[in-house]
């Protein structure tokens, strides 16, 4: 609008206002910390800084290459880092860090739809600062399936926090809009539309009440299912829909009935020393005794597993 691009301050302030209103009206959260703290934004940060960030106290927005980074979803994304910091406090590295980034994308997008309605989209950023797509993560070299194509395994980017966030992002998109397809593991899926407001309610409750600093993807699945059961009831259609969306992105079964999840391989820890015959110890969860059955002492549970993609081994646990 003018050579000083002073309207950037107005944009940042409006974005912060929309973000504050969203968390207050939709989740009864008073500012990022729930305590009504002031929301501070710095614009024109540094010299042509092509970034935006939350530093634990305030937001900072650079001007980039003449296209300042203050779109509504970016503003919501940065403030949502504050929400995460004062709730689950997810460690900013590897899977917890990927979840941290994903929750910021989730709420940045939810805030955009809340503020702009039908003008909103599923991309993160605008114009010259287009970063990610929640509806098609692979378009930006992100994975849309857990341990699938584009899954990052290195130590760069804090263990791939901006890459592997695509899995939960796509889970949120499918849960909001619905979709069918085949994921990278060859699994066919069909997910009904739940609506973005309902999906965001589940995501927020998961973040605020169930996740911890070290939570990983399977923890997010369990937490979101628990959040759905809090709201809609145990084994409800909605809770099963959450499971179907996670199944679509390669995590867990597509139903809560007799739902078994591997939690951890306890031994052997060093895969380099595994021989042809080993005693393996694993920890798993039989999810709340399943939704269509009860479990009593003496009942048998059929377990099937494979090691390194080998033949399936079937066991019976009493």
DOKENU-739194 format. One line per 2 residues: their letters; for each residue x, y, z of N, C-alpha, C, CB. Coordinates in steps of 0.2 Angstrom, whole numbers, plus 5000, padded with zeros to 4 digits. Atoms other than C-alpha are relative to their C-alpha. Glycine has a CB too. Layout:
<pts>
a	X Y Z X Y Z X Y Z X Y Z | ...
</pts>
This chain:
<pts>
xx	5004 4994 5000 5000 5000 5000 5004 5006 5000 4995 5000 5006 | 4995 4994 5000 5015 5012 5003 5007 4997 5001 4998 5005 5006
xx	4993 5002 5000 5034 5011 5002 5002 4997 5006 5004 5006 4998 | 4997 5003 4994 5036 5007 5020 4996 4993 5002 4998 5005 5006
xx	5004 5006 4999 5023 4992 5019 4998 5000 5007 5003 4994 4998 | 5002 5000 4993 5016 4998 5036 4994 4996 5001 4999 5007 5002
xx	5006 5004 4999 5000 4988 5032 5002 4993 5003 4996 4999 4994 | 4998 5006 4997 5010 4973 5038 4998 4999 5007 5008 4998 4999
xx	5001 5000 4993 5008 4978 5056 4992 4999 5001 5002 5007 5003 | 5007 5002 5000 4989 4978 5053 4998 4993 4999 4996 5005 4995
xx	5001 5007 5002 4989 4961 5045 5002 4996 5006 5004 4998 4994 | 4998 5004 4994 4999 4954 5060 4996 5000 5006 5007 5002 5002
xx	5004 4999 4995 4988 4962 5072 4993 4996 4999 4999 5007 5002 | 5007 5003 5001 4972 4956 5064 5001 4992 5000 4998 5001 4992
xx	4998 5007 5000 4980 4938 5062 5000 4998 5008 5006 4998 4997 | 5000 5002 4993 4983 4938 5081 4994 5001 5003 5005 5005 5004
xx	5007 5000 4998 4966 4944 5084 4995 4994 4999 4997 5007 4998 | 5004 5006 5002 4958 4930 5074 5002 4994 5004 5001 4999 4992
xx	4998 5005 4996 4969 4918 5083 4998 5000 5007 5008 5000 4999 | 5002 4999 4993 4965 4924 5100 4992 4998 5000 5001 5007 5003
xx	5008 5001 5000 4946 4924 5096 4999 4992 4998 4997 5004 4994 | 5001 5007 5002 4948 4906 5088 5001 4996 5007 5004 4998 4995
xx	4998 5004 4994 4956 4898 5104 4995 5002 5006 5007 5001 5002 | 5005 4998 4994 4944 4908 5116 4993 4997 4998 5000 5007 5001
xx	5007 5002 5002 4928 4904 5106 4999 4993 4999 4998 5004 4994 | 5001 5007 5002 4931 4887 5100 5003 4995 5006 5004 4998 4994
xx	4997 5005 4996 4942 4879 5114 5001 5003 5007 5007 4999 4998 | 5000 4997 4993 4939 4891 5129 5007 5001 5003 4996 4996 5005
xx	4993 4999 4998 4958 4895 5130 5001 5008 4999 5005 4996 4995 | 4998 4993 4999 4963 4913 5135 5007 5001 4998 4998 5003 5007
xx	4993 4999 5003 4978 4917 5124 5004 4993 5000 5004 5005 5004 | 4996 5006 5001 4992 4905 5120 5001 4996 5006 5006 5002 4997
xx	4998 5004 4994 4996 4900 5138 4993 4999 5004 5004 5004 5004 | 5006 5001 4996 4978 4900 5144 4999 5005 5006 4999 4993 5003
xx	4999 4995 4994 4982 4914 5156 4998 5007 4998 5006 5000 5004 | 5002 4993 5002 4977 4929 5145 5006 5004 4999 4996 5003 5005
xx	4994 4996 5002 4995 4934 5141 4999 5004 4994 5006 4996 5000 | 5000 4996 5006 4998 4948 5129 5003 4997 4994 5004 5007 5001
xx	4997 5003 5006 5001 4943 5111 5004 5006 4997 4994 4998 4995 | 4996 4995 5003 5016 4953 5104 5003 4997 4993 5006 5001 5005
xx	4998 5002 5007 5021 4953 5086 5005 5006 4998 4994 5000 4995 | 4995 4995 5003 5037 4961 5078 4999 4999 4992 5007 4998 5003
xx	5000 5000 5008 5036 4965 5059 5006 5003 4997 4993 5003 4997 | 4994 4998 5003 5049 4969 5047 5007 4998 5003 5000 5008 4999
xx	4994 5003 4996 5061 4958 5057 5006 4999 4996 4998 4994 5004 | 4994 5001 5003 5079 4959 5052 5000 5003 4993 5002 4992 4999
xx	5000 4997 5006 5084 4963 5034 4998 4994 4995 5007 5002 4998 | 5003 5004 5005 5073 4954 5021 5000 4993 5002 5004 5000 4993
xx	5001 5007 4997 5071 4939 5033 4995 4996 4997 5000 5001 5008 | 5005 5004 5003 5062 4925 5024 4998 4995 5004 5003 4997 4993
xx	5003 5005 4995 5054 4917 5039 4995 5004 5004 5006 4997 5004 | 5004 4998 4995 5042 4919 5053 5001 4995 5006 4993 5000 4998
xx	4999 5004 4994 5044 4912 5071 4997 5002 5006 5008 4999 5001 | 5002 4999 4993 5038 4910 5089 5006 4999 5004 4994 4995 5002
xx	4994 5001 4996 5052 4913 5101 4999 4999 5008 5005 5006 4999 | 5002 5001 4993 5043 4909 5117 4997 5006 5004 5006 4998 5004
xx	5003 4994 4998 5038 4927 5120 4996 5004 4995 5006 5004 5003 | 5003 4995 5005 5033 4935 5104 5001 4996 4993 5002 5007 5000
xx	4999 5002 5007 5031 4932 5085 5004 5005 4997 4993 4999 4997 | 4996 4996 5004 5043 4938 5073 4999 4999 4992 5008 4999 5001
xx	5001 5001 5007 5039 4941 5054 5004 5004 4996 4992 5002 4999 | 4996 4996 5004 5051 4945 5041 4996 5002 4993 5006 4995 4998
xx	5003 4997 5006 5048 4954 5024 5001 4995 4994 5002 5007 4999 | 4998 5004 5006 5055 4940 5013 5003 5004 4995 4994 4996 4998
xx	4997 4996 5006 5058 4946 4996 4994 5005 4997 5001 4995 4994 | 5005 4995 5001 5045 4960 4997 4993 4997 5000 5001 5002 4993
xx	5007 5003 4999 5030 4948 5001 5000 4998 5008 4999 4994 4995 | 5000 5002 4993 5029 4949 5020 4996 4994 5002 4998 5006 5004
xx	5002 5006 4998 5026 4933 5029 4994 5000 5006 5005 4995 5002 | 5005 4999 4994 5010 4938 5039 4993 4997 4997 5000 5007 5001
xx	5007 5003 5002 4996 4927 5030 4997 4997 5007 5001 4995 4995 | 5003 5002 4994 4983 4922 5043 5002 4993 5002 4992 5000 4998
xx	4998 5007 4998 4988 4903 5043 5007 5000 5003 5000 4995 4994 | 4994 5000 4997 5006 4908 5046 5000 5003 5007 5005 5004 4996
xx	5001 4997 4993 5001 4919 5061 4997 4995 5004 4995 5006 4999 | 5003 5006 4995 4990 4905 5068 5005 4995 5001 4994 4998 4996
xx	4995 5005 4999 5004 4893 5065 5005 5002 5006 5004 4998 4994 | 4995 4998 4995 5017 4903 5075 4997 5001 5007 5003 5007 4998
xx	5003 4999 4994 5005 4907 5089 4998 4993 5003 4993 5004 5000 | 5001 5007 4998 5000 4888 5090 5006 4997 5003 4997 4996 4994
xx	4994 5003 4997 5018 4884 5094 5000 5002 5008 5006 5003 4997 | 5001 4998 4993 5014 4894 5110 4995 4996 5004 4998 5008 5001
xx	5005 5004 4997 4999 4884 5113 5003 4993 5002 4994 4999 4996 | 4997 5006 4998 5009 4868 5112 5005 5001 5005 5004 4998 4993
xx	4995 4999 4994 5023 4875 5123 4997 5000 5007 5003 5007 4999 | 5004 5000 4993 5010 4878 5137 4995 4995 5001 4997 5007 5000
xx	5004 5005 4999 5001 4862 5135 5004 4993 5000 4994 4999 4994 | 4996 5006 5000 5010 4846 5129 5007 5001 5000 4998 4996 4994
xx	4993 4998 5000 5026 4855 5127 5005 4995 4996 5003 5000 5007 | 4997 5005 5004 5031 4843 5113 5008 5002 4999 4997 4998 4994
xx	4993 4998 5001 5050 4842 5112 5001 5001 4992 5005 4994 5002 | 4999 4998 5007 5056 4850 5095 5005 4996 4997 5001 5007 5000
xx	4995 5004 5003 5065 4835 5088 4996 4993 4998 5006 4999 5004 | 5002 5007 5002 5061 4819 5078 4992 5000 5000 5003 4995 5004
xx	5007 5000 5000 5043 4813 5080 4996 5005 5005 4998 4993 5002 | 5003 4995 4996 5038 4824 5095 5000 5007 4996 5003 5000 5007
xx	5000 4993 5003 5044 4839 5085 4996 5000 4993 5008 5001 4998 | 5004 5000 5006 5035 4833 5069 4993 5001 5002 5001 4993 4996
xx	5007 4998 4998 5019 4833 5079 4999 5007 5002 4999 4995 5007 | 5000 4993 4998 5023 4850 5086 4999 5004 4994 5007 5002 5003
xx	5001 4996 5007 5025 4857 5068 4993 4998 4998 5005 4998 4995 | 5007 5002 5003 5009 4847 5063 4994 5004 5004 4999 4993 5000
xx	5006 4996 4996 4998 4855 5077 5000 5007 4998 5001 4999 5008 | 5000 4993 5002 5004 4872 5072 4997 5001 4993 5007 5003 5000
xx	5003 5000 5006 4999 4868 5054 4992 4999 5000 5003 4995 4995 | 5007 5001 4999 4982 4861 5060 4996 5006 5002 4999 4994 5005
xx	5004 4994 4997 4977 4876 5070 5001 5006 4996 5003 5001 5007 | 5000 4995 5005 4984 4888 5057 4995 5000 4995 5007 5000 4997
xx	5005 5001 5006 4973 4881 5044 4993 5000 5003 5001 4993 4997 | 5007 5000 4997 4958 4879 5056 4998 5008 5002 5000 4996 5007
xx	5001 4993 4999 4960 4898 5061 4999 5003 4993 5006 5003 5003 | 5001 4997 5007 4961 4902 5042 4993 4999 4998 5005 4997 4995
xx	5007 5002 5002 4944 4893 5039 4996 5004 5004 4999 4993 5000 | 5004 4997 4995 4937 4901 5055 5000 5008 4998 5003 5000 5007
xx	5000 4993 5001 4942 4919 5049 4998 5001 4992 5007 5002 5000 | 5001 4999 5007 4940 4917 5030 4994 4996 4997 5006 4999 4996
xx	5005 5004 5003 4927 4904 5027 5002 4997 4994 4994 5004 4999 | 4999 5003 5007 4926 4898 5009 5006 5002 4996 4993 5001 4996
xx	4994 4998 5004 4941 4908 5004 5006 4997 5003 5000 5008 5001 | 4994 5003 4997 4952 4898 5015 5002 4994 4995 4999 4997 5007
xx	4997 5005 5004 4963 4884 5008 5004 4995 5004 5004 5002 4994 | 4997 5005 4996 4973 4869 5014 5008 5000 4999 4998 4993 4998
xx	4993 4999 5001 4990 4876 5009 5003 5004 5006 5002 5004 4994 | 4997 4996 4995 5002 4883 5022 5004 5006 4997 5004 4996 5005
xx	4997 4994 5004 5008 4901 5017 4997 5002 4994 5007 4998 4999 | 5003 4996 5006 5004 4912 5003 5005 5002 4995 4995 5005 5002
xx	4996 4997 5005 5012 4918 4987 5007 4997 5000 5000 5008 5001 | 4993 5002 5001 5031 4917 4987 5002 4996 5006 5004 5006 4999
xx	4998 5004 4994 5031 4909 5004 4995 4994 5001 4999 5005 5007 | 5004 5006 5000 5021 4893 5000 5004 4994 5003 4997 4999 4993
xx	4996 5005 4996 5027 4880 5012 4998 4993 4999 5001 5002 5007 | 5003 5007 5000 5016 4864 5013 4993 5000 4998 5001 4998 5007
xx	5007 5001 5001 5000 4857 5008 4998 4994 5004 4999 4998 4992 | 5003 5005 4996 4989 4847 5020 4996 4995 4996 4996 5004 5006
xx	5004 5004 5005 4979 4840 5006 5004 4995 4996 4995 5004 4996 | 4995 5004 5005 4994 4834 4996 5007 5001 5003 4999 5002 4993
xx	4993 4999 4998 5010 4833 5007 5005 4999 4995 5000 4996 5006 | 4995 5003 5004 5019 4824 4994 5002 5006 4995 4998 4994 4996
xx	4999 4995 5004 5018 4840 4983 5006 5004 5002 4994 5004 4999 | 4994 4996 4997 5031 4848 4995 5005 4995 5003 4997 5005 5005
xx	4995 5005 4998 5041 4832 4997 4999 4998 5007 5007 5002 4999 | 5001 5003 4994 5033 4827 5013 4996 4993 5000 4995 5005 5004
xx	5004 5006 5000 5026 4810 5018 4993 5001 5002 5003 4995 5005 | 5007 5000 4998 5007 4807 5019 4999 4993 5003 4996 5001 4994
xx	5001 5007 4997 5010 4789 5026 5006 4999 5005 5000 4995 4995 | 4995 5002 4995 5020 4784 5042 5005 4995 4997 4996 4998 5006
xx	4994 5004 5002 5037 4777 5037 4999 4999 4992 5000 4994 5004 | 5001 5001 5007 5031 4779 5019 5005 5004 4995 4993 5002 4998
xx	4996 4996 5004 5038 4789 5004 5001 5007 5003 4996 5000 4993 | 4998 4993 4997 5047 4805 5009 5001 5000 5007 4995 5005 4998
xx	4999 5000 4993 5048 4799 5027 5008 5002 5001 4998 4993 5003 | 4993 4998 4998 5064 4808 5034 5003 4996 5005 5000 5008 5001
xx	4997 5004 4995 5076 4798 5044 5007 5003 5002 5001 4993 4997 | 4994 4997 4998 5091 4809 5046 4999 5005 5006 5003 5005 4994
xx	5000 4996 4994 5096 4821 5059 4999 5008 4999 5007 5000 5004 | 5001 4993 5002 5094 4838 5049 4993 5002 5002 5001 5000 4993
xx	5007 4997 4999 5079 4849 5052 4998 4997 5007 4995 4999 4994 | 5002 5003 4994 5079 4843 5070 4997 4993 5000 4995 5005 5004
xx	5002 5006 5001 5076 4826 5064 4994 5000 4996 4998 4997 5007 | 5005 5000 5005 5064 4831 5050 4993 5002 5002 4999 4993 4997
xx	5006 4998 4997 5051 4840 5060 4995 5004 4995 5001 5005 5006 | 5005 4997 5005 5045 4850 5045 4999 4996 4994 5004 5006 4997
xx	5002 5005 5005 5045 4835 5034 4995 4995 5002 5006 4996 4998 | 5004 5006 4998 5037 4821 5044 4993 5003 5003 5004 4996 5005
xx	5007 4997 4998 5023 4833 5050 4995 4999 4995 5001 5007 5002 | 5005 5001 5005 5015 4829 5034 4995 4994 5001 5003 4998 4993
xx	5004 5006 4999 5008 4812 5041 4994 5002 5004 5004 4995 5004 | 5006 4998 4996 4997 4820 5055 4996 5006 4996 5002 5003 5006
xx	5004 4995 5004 4993 4835 5043 4995 4996 4995 5005 5004 4996 | 5004 5004 5005 4986 4822 5030 4994 4997 5004 5004 4995 4996
xx	5005 5003 4996 4977 4813 5044 4994 5005 5002 5003 4998 5007 | 5005 4995 4998 4968 4830 5049 4996 5002 4994 5004 5006 5003
xx	5003 4998 5006 4964 4834 5031 4995 4994 4998 5005 5000 4994 | 5005 5005 5002 4956 4817 5028 4994 5000 5005 5004 4993 5000
xx	5005 5000 4995 4947 4818 5045 4995 5005 4998 5003 5000 5007 | 5004 4994 5001 4940 4835 5040 4996 4999 4994 5004 5006 4999
xx	5003 5000 5006 4936 4832 5022 4998 4993 4997 5005 5003 4995 | 5001 5007 5002 4935 4813 5020 5004 4999 4994 4993 5000 4998
xx	4996 5001 5006 4944 4804 5006 5001 4992 4999 5006 5003 5000 | 4998 5007 5002 4948 4787 4998 5006 4999 4997 4994 4997 4996
xx	4994 5001 5004 4964 4780 4991 5003 4993 5003 5004 5006 5001 | 4996 5005 4998 4978 4768 4994 5007 5003 5002 5002 4995 4994
xx	4994 4996 4997 4993 4773 5005 5006 4996 4998 4999 5000 5008 | 4994 5003 5002 5011 4769 5003 5002 4993 5002 5006 5005 5002
xx	4999 5007 4998 5010 4753 5012 4995 4995 4996 4999 4999 5007 | 5004 5004 5004 4997 4747 4999 4993 4998 5004 5003 4993 4999
xx	5006 5000 4997 4982 4749 5011 4995 5004 4997 5001 5001 5008 | 5006 4996 5003 4965 4754 5004 4997 5003 5006 4996 4995 4996
xx	5004 4996 4994 4956 4767 5015 4994 5004 4997 5005 5004 5004 | 5005 4996 5001 4940 4776 5015 4998 5003 5007 4994 4996 4997
xx	5001 4996 4994 4937 4790 5028 4994 5005 4998 5006 5004 5002 | 5006 4996 5001 4920 4799 5030 5002 5007 5002 4994 4998 5004
xx	4999 4993 4998 4920 4818 5032 4998 5001 5007 4997 5005 4995 | 5002 4998 4993 4920 4824 5050 4999 5007 5001 5005 4997 5005
xx	5001 4992 4999 4921 4843 5047 5006 5002 5003 4994 5002 5003 | 4994 4997 4997 4936 4854 5051 4999 5002 5007 5002 5005 4996
xx	5001 4998 4993 4928 4861 5067 5000 4994 5005 4994 5003 5000 | 5000 5006 4996 4925 4843 5074 5007 4997 5000 4995 4995 4997
xx	4994 5003 5001 4942 4837 5068 5005 5005 5005 5003 5000 4993 | 4995 4995 4996 4951 4853 5077 4998 4999 5007 4999 5007 4998
xx	5002 5001 4993 4941 4849 5093 5004 4994 5002 4992 4999 5001 | 4997 5006 4998 4948 4832 5093 5008 5001 5001 4999 4994 4995
xx	4993 4999 5000 4966 4838 5089 5002 5004 5006 5002 5004 4994 | 4998 4995 4994 4965 4852 5103 5000 4996 5006 4995 5006 5000
xx	5001 5004 4994 4959 4840 5116 5006 4995 5001 4993 4996 5000 | 4994 5005 4999 4973 4827 5112 5006 5004 5002 5001 4997 4993
xx	4994 4996 4998 4986 4841 5113 5000 5002 5007 5001 5006 4995 | 5001 4996 4993 4979 4849 5129 5000 4995 5006 4994 5004 5000
xx	5001 5004 4994 4975 4833 5139 5004 4993 4999 4993 4999 5000 | 4997 5007 5001 4984 4817 5132 5007 5000 4998 4996 4997 4995
xx	4993 5001 5003 5001 4821 5124 5005 5003 5005 5000 5003 4994 | 4995 4998 4995 5017 4823 5134 5006 5002 4995 5002 4994 5005
xx	4994 4997 5004 5034 4831 5129 5003 4994 4995 5005 5002 5004 | 4997 5005 5004 5040 4814 5122 4995 4996 4995 5004 4995 5004
xx	5005 5004 5004 5024 4808 5113 5002 5000 4993 4993 5004 5000 | 4999 5001 5007 5026 4801 5096 4993 4998 4996 5005 4994 4999
xx	5006 5001 5004 5014 4796 5082 4995 4995 5003 5002 4998 4993 | 5005 5005 4997 5006 4781 5090 4997 5003 5006 5004 4993 5002
xx	5004 4997 4994 5003 4791 5106 4995 5005 4997 5006 5004 5004 | 5005 4996 5003 4994 4804 5095 4994 4997 4998 5003 5004 4994
xx	5006 5004 5002 4983 4791 5088 4996 4998 5006 5002 4993 4996 | 5003 5002 4994 4979 4784 5105 4996 5006 5004 5004 4997 5005
xx	5003 4994 4997 4976 4802 5112 4994 5003 4997 5005 5005 5001 | 5005 4998 5004 4965 4807 5098 4994 4996 5001 5002 5001 4993
xx	5006 5004 4999 4954 4792 5100 4997 5001 5007 5003 4992 4999 | 5002 4998 4993 4953 4795 5119 4996 5006 5000 5006 5000 5005
xx	5004 4993 5000 4948 4813 5115 4993 4999 4997 5004 5005 4996 | 5007 5001 5003 4934 4807 5104 4996 4996 5004 5001 4996 4993
xx	5004 5004 4995 4928 4794 5117 4998 5005 5006 5004 4994 5003 | 5002 4996 4995 4928 4808 5130 4993 5004 4998 5005 5005 5001
xx	5005 4996 5002 4916 4818 5119 4994 4996 4997 5002 5004 4994 | 5005 5004 5004 4906 4805 5109 4998 4993 5003 5002 4999 4993
xx	5002 5007 4997 4907 4789 5120 5005 4995 4998 4993 4998 4999 | 4996 5006 5002 4917 4773 5120 4998 4996 4994 5001 4996 5006
xx	5001 5004 5006 4918 4764 5104 4994 5003 4995 4997 4993 5002 | 5005 4997 5004 4907 4777 5096 5002 5000 4992 4999 5007 5002
xx	4998 4999 5007 4906 4780 5077 5006 5005 4999 4994 5002 4996 | 4995 4995 5001 4916 4795 5079 5007 4998 5002 4998 5007 5004
xx	4994 5003 4998 4930 4786 5089 5003 4996 4995 4999 4997 5007 | 4998 5005 5006 4931 4773 5075 5002 5004 4994 4994 4995 4999
xx	4998 4996 5006 4932 4787 5062 5007 5002 5001 4995 5005 4999 | 4993 4997 4998 4947 4794 5071 5005 4994 4998 5001 5002 5007
xx	4995 5006 5001 4955 4776 5070 5001 4999 4992 4997 4994 5003 | 5000 5001 5007 4950 4775 5051 5005 5005 4997 4993 5000 4997
xx	4996 4995 5003 4959 4791 5047 5007 4999 5002 4998 5007 5003 | 4993 5001 4999 4975 4786 5056 5002 4993 4996 5000 4998 5008
xx	4999 5006 5005 4974 4769 5047 5002 5002 4993 4994 4995 5000 | 4998 4998 5007 4974 4778 5031 5007 5003 4999 4995 5006 4998
xx	4994 4998 5001 4990 4786 5035 5006 4996 5003 5001 5007 5004 | 4995 5005 4999 4998 4770 5040 5001 4999 5008 5007 5002 4997
xx	4999 5001 4993 4996 4770 5059 4994 4996 5003 5001 5007 5004 | 5006 5003 4997 4985 4757 5068 4995 4997 4996 4997 5004 5005
xx	5006 5003 5004 4970 4747 5063 4995 5004 4998 4998 4993 5004 | 5005 4995 5002 4955 4754 5055 4993 4999 5004 4998 4999 4993
xx	5006 5001 4995 4943 4748 5069 5003 5000 5007 4996 4994 4998 | 4998 5000 4993 4944 4749 5088 4998 4993 5003 4997 5005 5004
xx	5002 5007 4998 4937 4731 5089 5007 4996 5001 4995 4997 4996 | 4994 5004 4999 4951 4720 5097 5006 5003 4997 4999 4993 4996
xx	4995 4995 5003 4963 4734 5093 5007 4999 5004 4998 5007 5000 | 4994 5002 4997 4981 4728 5097 5006 5005 4997 5002 4993 4999
xx	4995 4995 5003 4996 4741 5095 5007 4998 5003 4998 5007 5001 | 4994 5001 4997 5014 4737 5097 5003 5007 5003 5005 4998 4995
xx	4997 4994 4997 5022 4750 5109 5007 5000 5000 4998 5000 5007 | 4993 5000 5000 5040 4745 5110 5003 4993 5000 5002 5004 5007
xx	4996 5006 5000 5053 4732 5107 5005 5000 5006 5004 4998 4993 | 4996 4999 4994 5061 4729 5124 5007 4997 4999 4997 4997 5006
xx	4994 5003 5002 5074 4717 5118 5000 4995 4994 5003 4996 5007 | 4994 4997 4999 5085 4714 5109 5000 5007 4997 5006 4996 4996
xx	5000 4993 5002 5089 4732 5107 5005 5002 4994 5002 5005 5006 | 4995 4999 5005 5104 4731 5095 4998 4996 4994 5007 4999 5003
xx	5002 5004 5006 5097 4725 5078 5006 4997 4997 4996 5004 4995 | 4994 5002 5004 5115 4723 5072 5002 4993 5003 5006 5005 5001
xx	4998 5006 4997 5117 4708 5084 4995 4994 5000 5002 5001 5007 | 5006 5005 5000 5101 4699 5080 5002 4994 4996 4994 5003 4997
xx	4998 5006 5004 5105 4681 5075 4993 4996 4997 5003 4995 5005 | 5006 5003 5003 5093 4668 5067 4995 4997 5005 5003 4994 4996
xx	5005 5002 4995 5085 4663 5083 5002 5004 5006 5001 4992 5002 | 4999 4995 4994 5082 4676 5097 4994 4999 5004 5001 5007 4997
xx	5005 4999 4995 5071 4678 5112 4998 5007 4999 5001 4997 5007 | 5002 4993 5000 5061 4694 5109 4995 5002 5005 4998 5002 4993
xx	5005 4998 4995 5052 4704 5122 4997 5007 4997 5004 5001 5007 | 5004 4994 5003 5039 4717 5116 4995 5002 5005 4997 4998 4993
xx	5005 4997 4996 5027 4728 5125 4994 5002 4995 5002 5006 5004 | 5005 4998 5004 5010 4730 5117 4994 5002 5004 4998 4995 4995
xx	5006 4998 4997 4993 4737 5121 4994 4997 4997 4999 5008 5001 | 5006 5002 5003 4976 4729 5119 4995 5005 5002 4998 4992 5003
xx	5003 4994 4999 4966 4744 5117 4993 4999 5004 4999 5004 4994 | 5006 5000 4996 4953 4745 5132 4995 4994 4998 4996 5006 4998
xx	5004 5006 5001 4948 4727 5129 4996 5000 4993 4996 4998 5005 | 5003 5000 5007 4942 4731 5111 4993 5003 5001 4999 4993 4997
xx	5007 4997 5000 4925 4738 5107 4994 4995 4999 4999 5005 4994 | 5005 5005 5002 4916 4722 5102 5001 4994 5005 4999 4998 4993
xx	4999 5006 4996 4922 4711 5116 5003 5002 5007 5005 4995 4997 | 4997 4999 4994 4927 4709 5134 5006 4995 5001 4995 5000 5006
xx	4994 5004 4999 4943 4701 5140 5000 4998 5007 5007 5003 4998 | 5000 5003 4994 4944 4689 5155 5007 4996 5001 4994 4996 5002
xx	4995 5005 4999 4958 4679 5163 4999 4994 4997 5001 4999 5008 | 5001 5006 5004 4961 4664 5153 4999 5000 4993 4996 4995 5004
xx	5002 4999 5007 4955 4671 5137 5007 5000 4996 4996 5007 4999 | 4994 5000 5004 4967 4670 5122 5000 5005 4995 5001 4993 4996
xx	4999 4994 5005 4973 4684 5110 5005 4997 4995 5002 5006 5004 | 4996 5002 5006 4980 4680 5093 5004 5006 4998 4995 4997 4994
xx	4996 4995 5002 4995 4690 5089 5004 4997 4994 5005 5001 5005 | 4997 5002 5006 5003 4690 5072 5005 5006 4999 4996 5000 4994
xx	4995 4995 5001 5020 4699 5068 5005 4998 4995 5003 5002 5007 | 4995 5002 5004 5034 4699 5056 5006 5005 5002 4998 5001 4992
xx	4994 4997 4998 5052 4704 5058 5004 5002 4993 5005 4996 5004 | 4996 4998 5006 5061 4715 5044 4996 4998 4994 5007 4997 5000
xx	5003 5002 5006 5047 4711 5032 5000 4993 4998 5002 5004 4994 | 5000 5007 5001 5049 4692 5034 4993 4997 5001 5005 4997 5005
xx	5007 5003 4999 5035 4679 5036 4997 5001 5006 5002 4992 4999 | 5003 4998 4994 5022 4682 5048 5000 4994 5005 4992 5001 4998
xx	5000 5005 4994 5024 4673 5065 4994 5001 5004 5006 5001 5004 | 5006 5000 4996 5008 4669 5074 5001 4997 5007 4994 4996 4996
xx	4999 5003 4993 5007 4667 5093 4993 5001 5003 5005 5005 5004 | 5006 4999 4995 4993 4665 5106 5002 5002 5007 4996 4993 5000
xx	4999 4997 4993 4994 4675 5122 4994 4998 5004 5001 5007 5000 | 5005 5002 4996 4984 4668 5136 5000 5006 5006 5001 4993 5004
</pts>
